Amino acid sequence: MVHCCKRTACRRVERQVNQMDETRQARHFLSRHGMAPGQIDLAAACEGYRAEMERGLRGEPGSLLMLPAYISLGRALPAQGQVAALDMGGTNFRAALGTWASGSLQFSPQQVVPTPGSRGMVTRTGFWDTIVQQLAQFPAGCRMGLCFSFPAEITPDLDGKVLYFDKEVRVEGGSGIHLYRDLAAYMNSKGLTPPETGAVVNDTVATLLGGYLAVDRSAYDGFVGFILGTGLNCCYSERGERIAKRKLSAWDNMVINLEAGSYDRFPQGDFDRALDAVSREPGRHPLEKMTSGAYLGTLMELTLKGAAKEGLFTPPCTRSVLALDGLSLSQVSAWLDGLDGGALPQRLCAQDEDKAALKAILAGLAERAAERLAVMLTAVVLQGDMGRTAQRPAAIIAEGSTFHKFRLYRAYIERAMSDLCTGRFGRHWRFLQVEDANLYGAAAAALLK
């Protein structure tokens, strides 16, 4: 019996050694292909990100658009009002009637439909019809606030000129449309009553505005809007005189939408380039492709297939990995967060050594993505001169299913922020979640107009 126990113990130790070997090989694989965490100097990358922000504020060529939102934090809302609040995201298009009274905003039950163009190309007519159908449930002619999750240049009257659609959403001829003006013209052409007024805000700006109005503002030294869901973006409040590309010195502050996913100064790895080549928009929004929910699952799949081709897995696991056709980020997060009892590795492999290599690659890619997000967020905190004391940290209003549902990914982001933003630069921060922040911000923008 003792002899049998020794054999069992030896086999256990052997499996542990094999798993450690597979983990080391997986990390070396990621490093060789430029896909591992820890391969860039985060402090230097943060200064580089800030320099790109400055270029955008001056109107110089660069990858960050730094778009003025023509909204200033701190303005008081009217005493009362009703708003058709719309939130058009990369996947879902939500609508609710917001009623503002006695300093509180209450919403009717939300109506949710797929975002037009998220399930295949739609025409401009199809795009407008979807919005009209959502507006039809509200009082005719009431104000409209639209939270728009795609790159758009906001005009001083709070209309939005669409620059392009991303997140794999496709609208034929969508670039260049004015979201309120052209919608009103379309409704008039159909004999319908358009909204009395319309305000368009980027989703990140809506998140920031909604969070700013919902929390105790005296507890925080500055506010950041942060979206990590299907897509990625960030915004903050900037002094008007620093926005050299516009004559905005009369503004005490101006919310700036970075269009952060377009940042292109991070080095790309082999599988970043492979993902870009098969995406619908090669060459565009490279940071979003490294970090966001729309792309991270595909990036992980391509990386796993690369590892399989280089012999990191056993033959049965190699066949399973190479047969993958659509690895979803929700599957990855469920396994790495310990929520699904191992459904993903059971689907791909049976050997503990394969599971160790699989986990090392997937977790490594999540940690690498988190480092890049920490660079972005730290750059924004520094640019806005926020979070100077631990007693009054910067409030980062965070929205998006990828951030809130992928627990390991969020933990990596928080750790990287602690090391970089606080440990390296001495700035303090706190992630906050505000229920219905996007709808709240869209409604508030319309009430402020």
Salt bridges, closest charged atoms under 4 A:
ASP21 OD1 - ARG24 NH2 2.27
GLU52 OE1 - ARG55 NH2 2.42
GLU52 OE1 - ARG265 NH2 3.37
GLU54 OE2 - ARG242 NH2 2.65
GLU60 OE2 - ARG58 NE 2.79
ASP87 OD2 - ARG94 NH2 2.68
GLU153 OE2 - ARG246 NH2 2.99
ASP166 OD1 - LYS167 NZ 3.16
GLU168 OE1 - ARG280 NE 3.59
ASP182 OD1 - ARG181 NE 3.18
ASP221 OD1 - ARG388 NH2 2.95
GLU238 OE1 - ARG242 NE 3.02
GLU241 OE2 - ARG239 NE 3.18
ASP264 OD1 - ARG265 NE 3.15
ASP270 OD2 - HIS33 ND1 2.63
ASP270 OD1 - ARG273 NH2 2.78
ASP272 OD2 - ARG368 NH2 2.38
ASP276 OD1 - LYS289 NZ 2.60
GLU281 OE2 - ARG284 NH1 3.73
GLU281 OE1 - HIS285 NE2 2.95
GLU288 OE1 - HIS285 ND1 3.59
GLU301 OE2 - LYS305 NZ 3.06
GLU310 OE1 - ARG32 NH2 2.71
GLU310 OE2 - HIS33 NE2 2.62
GLU367 OE2 - ARG415 NH2 2.77
ASP385 OD2 - ARG388 NH1 3.56
ASP385 OD1 - ARG427 NH2 3.04
GLU414 OE2 - ARG410 NE 3.00
ASP436 OD1 - ARG94 NH1 3.44
